[in-house]
Amino acid sequence: MKIVVLVKHVPDAAADRTFHEADHTTDRVGVDGILSELDEYAVEEALKLAGSESGEVIALTMGPEGSADAIKRALQMGADSGVHVVDDALHGSDALATSHVLAEAIGKIGEVDLVLTGMASTDGGMSVVPAMLAERLGFAHIGFVGEMSVDGGTVRARRDSDVTETVEAATPAIVSVTDQINEPRYPSFKGIMAAKKKPVESWSLADLGVAAEQVGLDAAWSQVQSVTKRPERTQGEVVTDDGDGGIKLAEFLASRKFI
Amino acid sequence: MPVARITPTPEVGDLFTLVRDIGDAELRPRADPAEASGDYPRDVLRLIGRSGLLGLPYDDDVGGGAQPYEVYLQVLEELAMRWATVALGVSVHTLACWPLAAFGTAEQRKRWLPDMVSGELSGAYCLSEPHAGSDAAALSTRAVRDGEHYVLTGTKAWVTHGGQADFYTVFARTSDGGSRGISCFLVPADAGGLSFGTPERKMGLNASPTTLVYLDEVRVPTERRLGDEGDGFGIALQALDSGRLGIAAIATGLGQAALEASVSYAKEREQFGQPIITHQGVGFMLADMAAAVESARALYLTAASRRDAGLAYRHQASVAKLVATDNAMRVTTDAVQVFGGAGYVRDYPVERYFREAKVMQIFEGTNQIQRLVIARDLERNGT
């Protein structure tokens, strides 16, 4: 079984995240990047499935140079190889362009049985890329999966939303997983040492036969016009109880329309 | 800001990141409650083992990490910054593996070492006895040869991981004759006749069990003797040279944790209208604490680099252990002072650090014994 797991390199949510002043795209250089935490669940699930079915796990990402760190993390956890799509023309690509490029990359990898992704990235967080990819590749798509198994050519998955559904699809399929599906492993020191010997390919748009005009900020269907920093949290209002604390509390809640 | 570290390779940088990640997520949040309840974090030690951190300085042909002591000790320091009990567990385990790694035959190493250094097993080191502490050569546990076995009988004291470990590295007397009559044995936890006292009620490091170990005619196959008969005391002392470096690194980590807590408190706490760090009396105390922690770090790294280069390092290991643990005691004492009344209560961690520091001046050779080692070296070899 050949599994591609999509790994996105995102700015660490624990750090101060900013946007480029010129075009309002995410600043991916001036901040520490990490593998999107929600993608760690996809890596873990891929490793578990590959482990029980003697499969192969390929970590795929698209992004600037530093994004290779997301692949490295997946390799340290145990993935077999990586593919990094990197090209200056990709800067500012929207979800449509991203899904286009990733679909071509998955096509080029070839004979893929399963594509696993996190349920969202922890930066953009649109959650649309898996569905778009499925459409472009003609794969089945099961989103927001909390439990899954693969038996022969059939994926069986539990989707948790307002109702819990158990669904099946034939491979090849794309499955996005939630943070309920497993507990991602830490890399081990052996994994760290092994990762440096694992193959990582670097592909450009030309390698994928994608024209530069089809991707990037200029091709994006929507563009960010302005960004505003979330205001600093202000100190809450302290109510001193002089015997009328309850009344003051109720008045405060009423003034904010909580009661 | 993380402590600036020497990273000989990018992989070592990733190793330090891994240790910090595990430490922040799995160790730090659990330290306080577990130290209060005295629950040994076996599952954390298993995770540490799965992550490849229980055999870092051992060769890769037996499943170790093949890392220099310089790297291994910095890992211990990072762990100790977050939970000294866990760092101590790793250090004691590494110490317990050392006699087999250094003195075992190729056959013995191949048979037992991979499970000990590459997995989730944990080890204990049994040298001290109720009446033989600093004077370890006076130990009286007996190992009597009986055909293809030795029969071990006696009582070991102050054994970290007593009752929890998977194997026990035991020193016992195979003949009279003081230090030359001692031999070393690798005893599995399930050996018949092995039993344990109830955990000691200690001042600190309460999540790390310390017990008496009773050996009542424990039969150990001769193939489990490490080194020749009579080599035991030399093995014990050499193992302790390495172990002391571990303690120096752990004491440094504990001091670093106390320093970090104190600086952040002193920047927040205001008296006389300004943060207390700006009062010179407090600021200078913090400066001395930083100097104490950084000099401790420099000393253990110096000793480690001598060890890694294959040079003699017993003297430097004792200096590092002596200074790092004395400094940790002073730094954690001053940390309580910086916190004032808040430092004396258990709502802040420095009260615990203070209690944990004390034993580091005592175990793996009291600091008086370190001075003895240093003085003897001066007498024999000069400065």
Boltz contact constraints between the chains, C-beta under 6 A:
constraints:
  - contact:
      token1: [A, 186]
      token2: [B, 22]
      max_distance: 6.0
  - contact:
      token1: [A, 186]
      token2: [B, 51]
      max_distance: 6.0
  - contact:
      token1: [A, 187]
      token2: [B, 18]
      max_distance: 6.0
  - contact:
      token1: [A, 188]
      token2: [B, 51]
      max_distance: 6.0
  - contact:
      token1: [A, 188]
      token2: [B, 52]
      max_distance: 6.0
  - contact:
      token1: [A, 189]
      token2: [B, 15]
      max_distance: 6.0
  - contact:
      token1: [A, 189]
      token2: [B, 52]
      max_distance: 6.0
  - contact:
      token1: [A, 189]
      token2: [B, 65]
      max_distance: 6.0
  - contact:
      token1: [A, 190]
      token2: [B, 52]
      max_distance: 6.0
  - contact:
      token1: [A, 192]
      token2: [B, 11]
      max_distance: 6.0
  - contact:
      token1: [A, 192]
      token2: [B, 14]
      max_distance: 6.0
  - contact:
      token1: [A, 193]
      token2: [B, 11]
      max_distance: 6.0
